[in-house]
Amino acid sequence: MAVTIADVAQAAGVSKTTVSRVLNTRGEVDASTFARVRQVIDRMGYVPSSGAVGLARGSSRTVGMLVPSLTWPWMGEVLQGVVDTVEAAGFGLLLFTCNRGAESVARFTGQVSARAFDGLLVVEPENTLDMVTALHREGLPAVLVDDRGHHPEFPFVTAANTEGGAAAARHLIAAGRRRPLVITGPSRFGCVRDRLTGFRAACAEHGVPLDLVVEGDFTEADGRETVRRLLAQGREFDAVFAHNDLAAVGVLGALREAGIRVPDDIAVIGFDDIPVARHTEPCLTTIRQPMREMGETAARMLLTRLAGQEYPTAPVVLPTQLIARRSTPAL
């Protein structure tokens, strides 16, 4: 069995706090005790946990991060932004996913109880916002990345989804397109509603009707099947705005199968700017979400709070950016 801090304390004849002070090289321990405890640590092969190292200083110097899954296309960018920021500040990162549902949540809450980390970053897994809110009310500093329109009572960082949707519409209208198809994500997500609101407003501003809106599920398969179905029904459209790049990849595949030229016959624009957008045929015009910057910003907000300063009082909204590639006409 693994050696614990309690085992070391018992073998050295000291308290667990004293062992922790030795691990932290704190000055409160006299030289002979310090040497004795270090000998026991070396002899027993004890490897301290972050919790043990932080016991004496009241901080683990570790940030927790709770995410739905690492398979989301943009999760790596968010995570890299977080890692770069917390490591530069001398903190570690403890990552939790919800791949196993209730089992994963139970493991996570156990780590909260053990005070294994000082604060929490969240990319919200389904049905966990109430739990995280309760933890925050109990004193756990937390910051949400991509609030999905839920507007929690604790700080969050999000992207300018409404402006991104409007930029997509303006780009297609400037290219002469007047019969757009919009394939949204699930309507329960606030970002989906915001993107559609922005797109619809820009169309109305230019007198372009928006008659073809289909709710999707953010997957490549759904984008492909939606376009296949609409083409089979004889529905006419000269542009597609897919609410994420994966769905847009499916759209491109369905149009290619049907012998429809992109962008000559139908222009396609996505949302996110995940790496695959640069490698589709044709490469995909999209609205870039600043995912790495969102991770960096959320981590800085949390570290600021852990340093004893206040959170921002308003949501932090980072700008989106149109990235024009060959799936829409050159302007």
N, C-alpha and C positions, 0 to 999 in steps of 0.2 A: 504494500500500500504506500501511497505517496506520503512523504514526511510533511507534517504540518507545522505551523508556527508554534502551536501548543506543545508538540513533541520537543521542539528545540528548547522552548522555555523550561519544560520539565527537566530535560537532561542538563541544562545549564544552571538550574536552580534559580531562575529569575522569572519575572512576569512577561506576558506576551508584549506588553507595552515596551519593556526594556529591549526585547528582541527587535521590535519594530524601530526603536530609536537607533539601535546598532545598524540595522539595514539602511536607515536614512542618514547614518553618520552624524547624528545629532550630538551636541556637546554635553548633554545632561548625564551621560554614562561615564563612570570613572574608567581609567585606562585598563585596570586589571579585569574588570567585569567585561569591558568591551572585547579584550583579547580572548577571554574565556568563551564568550558567546560566539565570536568569530570561529574559534576552533571547533565548537560543536556544530556550527552551520556547515563548515567544511567537511567534518568527519561524517555527518549524517547525509550529506549531499542535498541539503535543503535548497529548493529553488523558490524564492518568494513570489507570491502572486501580487498583482497590482494592488489588491486590497490590503495585503499585509504591509507593503511598502508605504502605503498612504496612511496607515493607522495612526502613526504618531503625529503627522502633520495635518490630519483631518481632511485629507484630500487624496484621491487616488491618482490625480492628474491623468485621468482617462475620461474620454467622451464616449457615450454610447450612441449607436445609430441603429434605428429600427426601420427596416424597409420591407416591402412585400416580397420581392424576389430579385435576384441578381441577373435574371434573364431579360428584364426590360431593356429595350435597345439603348436608352439614354442613361441608364443607371450608372454605368461605368464613368461617364463624364461627371455626374454629380459626386460620386464617391471620390474621384480623383481630386476634385476641388476641395472636398472636406479633408482628405488625407494631407494634401499639401499644406493646408492652413493649420490643422491641429498639430502636425509634426513640427512645423516651423516654430510653434509656440511651446514645444517640449511636452506635448500631451500624446498619449496613446489613443487608439480607437478600438472599441469593442463593438463588433458588428453583429446584428441579429436580423434574421429573416423570418418570415411567417410561412415558409414552405410547408410546414407540417400542421398548420392551423392551430387548434387549441393547445397542442403539445408545445409548439414553438412559443406561443404567448405565455404559457405557464413557465417555461424556462426563462423567458425574458423577465417576467415579474419576480422570479426568484433572484435574479441578479440585481434587480432594483432593491429588493429587500436586503440583500447582502452589501448594498452600497458599493458595488463594483465599479461604478462610474459616477462622475460628478454632475453631469448634465446630459441631455438627450437631444439628438437630432432625429427628425422623423420624416420619412417619405411614407405617407400614411397607408398602411395595409387596410384592406376593407374591414370595417366595423371595429376599428381600434381607437377612433378619435375620442370616444367617451372615456376609455381607460387612460389614455395619455392626458386628457384634460384633468381627470381626477388626480393623477400623479403630480401634475403641475400645481394643482390647488394645495396638495400636501407638501409642496416646497421643492419639487424637482424642477430645476431650470430646463426649459424645453423650447426648441425652435422647429417649426414645420417648414419643409421644403415642398413647394407646389401644393397650395392649399385646396385645389380642386373646387374652389368656390364655397368651401365650408366656413371660412372666416372664423377660426377658433379664437378663444379668449386669450391665447398666448401668441407670441410673435410668429410671423411667417414671412417667407420670401416666395414670390411668385413671378411669373412673366406677364408681359402686357398682351394678353390673349385677344382682347377686343381690338386693339390696334393692329395685331398681327392678322386677324381675320379681315379687317378693312384693307390692309396693304395687299393681301391676296386678291381681293375683289378689284381694287384699283389697277393692279398689274394686268389682270385679265381683260378688264374693260379697255385699258390703254392699248392692248393688243387687238382690239376690235371684236372681242367676244361678247355676245349678247344673250346666250342661252346656257347659263352655267348649271351644272349639276354639283350639288354639295353632298358629300358623304361624311356625316358627322361621326363622332364617337358616341358612347352611351350618354343619353341626355341627363342622367343623374349627376354627371360631373360638371361643375361650374365652369371649368375651362372650355368645355364643349359649348355650353350656352353662350359664353363670352365670344368665342370665335365666330359662332353663327350670328350673333348680334352685330359684331363689327362688319362681317361680310354683307349682311342684309342692309345695314345702314349705308354702306358705300354704294351698293347697287341702287338703292332708292335715290341716293344723291345724284346719280347719273342717269336715272330713268330706266334702269335695266330691271326687268321683272325677275324675281327669283321664285320659280314655280316648281323646281325639282330638288327637293331636300329629302335625303334618305338617312335614317339613323343606322349607324353601323356599330362595330365592336372593336375598332382599332386594329384589326388583324389583316394580314395580306390576303387571306382566303376570302374574307368578307368583301374587301375592295374588288377582288376579281369577280366574285359571284354577283355582286350588285351590278357591275357594268355588263356582265353577260346577260343578266336578266332584263335589264332596261333595253339593251340592244335587241334582244329577242322580241320584246314588246313593241319595238318600233319607236321608242322614245327618242327624241332628237335633242342633242346638246352639243355645244361646240367647245366646252371647257369643263374640267372637273377640279373642284377644290376638295381634296381629301384632308380630314382633320389630323392625320398623322402620316408620316412617311411610309410606314408599313402598308397601310391601306392604299397609298398612292402607288407603291410597287405592284400591288395586285391589280390596280387600274391599268397600269402600263402593260402588264401581261395580258389582260383581257383584250385591250385594244390591239395589241400586236397579233394575237390569235385571230382577231376579226379582220385583219388586213387594213386597219385604220391607221393613218399616218399621224404621228405625234411630232411636232405640234401643228402640222399643216391643217389637218382635219379637226383634231381635238387637242387643246392645250391641257396640260396637267400640272397642278401645283400641290405640294404637300405641306407638312408642318412638322418641325422639330430640327431638321438637318442632322439626322443620324448618319454615320459613316457610309451606309449603303447608298445614300442619295447621290453621292458622287460617282457611283459605279453602275447605275442603271443604264438602260439603253432606250431612249436618250437619257443623259444624266438629268436629275430631277431638280426643277425649280422648287424652292421650299421657303418656309418662314423659319428662321433659326431661333430656337430657344437658347438662351445663354446658360445651358445646364451646368457647366463647370463653374461659371461665375455664381450661379445660384447656390451651389454647394459651398463655395468659398465664403459668400456673404453670410449664409446661415451659420457657418462655423465661426466666423468672426463675431457675429452677434452673440452666440452662446459663450464664447471665450470672454467677451466683454462683460457679460453677466456674471460669469464665474470669478472675474476679477473684482467684483463688488460694485460694478457700475450698472446703470439702468438700461433696460432694453429700449429700442426705438418704440415710440407710442403708436406709430402708424405702420401698416403693412409696407414692406419693401417690394416695390414692383420694378423689375428690371426690363429694359426695352427688348423687343424682338426685332428681327432684321430680315428683310426680303433678300434671298440669295437667288439671283436669276441664273438659270442654266438652260439647257437646250430643250427641255420639255415644254417650254413656252416660247413664243416668237421673240426674237430680238427686238428691242424697242430703240 
